[in-house]
Amino acid sequence: MTNTMRAVTADPQLTPDRRLTTRPAPEARPGEVVVDVAYAGVCRSDLAVLDGTIPVPPGRVIGHELSGWIEGAPVTVVPFE
């Protein structure tokens, strides 16, 4: 696993209001997994973030509907198939 990831971030105060950024890759905490994302969708709530209807801090990662592969998991996570 790499130590960085690409993410689309929202900042309604900038033009354009979204940017492809490089960020530190997350680490799985107890009960979580890290997913190597293959595809991510943008839904209505993401669009509301971009138009300012839902306020978020600058740099918020958008796109929470995703698919991919489990990249890393702590030993506390039960195997899943």
N, C-alpha and C positions, 0 to 999 in steps of 0.2 A: 504494500500500500504506500502511496506517495504521501508526503506531508503537506501537500496543498491540494486545493480543489477549485474548480471554476463554479461560479454562481452568478445568477442574475439578481442584482440588487435594485431596490426601488428608492428613489428620492424625488418626490413630487416637486421639490424646489429647484431641480435642475432640468435642463433641456439637452438631450432627451431625458425623460424621467426614469429610465432604466439603463443599467450598465452591466456588461459582462466583466466580472471582477475575479481576481485570484485571492483566495482566502486560506487561512490555515485549515487543514482537514480536521474534522472532529475526531475525538476518541470515544469509544463506547464506554458508557458508565454502567454500573450494575443494572441489569434488567433491560439494557438497550443493545442495539446492534448498529453497525455502520453499514450503509448501503452504498455500493458503487452504482450511481444512477446512470441508467442508459437513456431514459426519456423522462421528461417532466412536462406536465401540462400547466396551463394558466387557466384558472377558473374565475368565476364572478367575483369572489372575494379579492383575488389578486388584482382584478381590474378596478375594484373599488379602492384599493390601496393606491393604485397609479393615478386615479382621478381625484384623490384626496378625501373621498367619502369616509374611508377608514384611516385615521391618522396612525402613522408608524414612525419610529425614529429613522433618520437617514441611514441608508445602508442595509435595510432589512432584506433578507433573502426572500424572493417570491417563488411560487411554483411548488405546491405541496402535494400535488397528485403525481406520483412517480412510480417508475418500475426500474428494477435493477437486480443486482446480486448482492447477497450478504458478503461483505468484505472483511468484517472483523466483529468479534463478539467476546465479551469477558466469559470466563469459565462458568459464571453464574447463570448464563442463558441456556435454557433447555434446547437440545437439538430440534430442528424443524425441517420438514421436507414438504 
